[in-house]
Amino acid sequence: MVESLVQASAWLLRHTEDFRFSTITLKQAKALKFNNFVTPGKSLTVTSTIHKMEATECTFKGEGTVEGQSAVSARIVLQRINLRDRNPGLAKTDELLVARLREQFAQIWNGPTA
């Protein structure tokens, strides 16, 4: 359930910043609360909202529900970087990663287009 909050937040961040960063990692999960389990055959509906954006970190409030009942909630802190910032020789890798992430996003996105 925590991974689903992290992934939803990372995709929201990528889309919000027009895929500006190639790498997004979990830095911290705070105020984590498990309220219910997701049993087989049930769907976890995840929502994530941006709470605070800083230069290299972004904090989200995420929650997951099952049939309208809270299952999980957390404050997720993600760190975003480009590999070229640490090693200029990885600039091409950044480009390839961003292109692949854009392709994946196009496959999973079913909301309104920008």
Secondary structure as UniProt FT lines:
FT   HELIX           2..16
FT   TURN            17..19
FT   STRAND          23..34
FT   TURN            40..41
FT   STRAND          45..53
FT   STRAND          57..66
FT   TURN            67..68
FT   STRAND          69..81
FT   HELIX           83..86
FT   HELIX           88..90
FT   HELIX           91..108
//
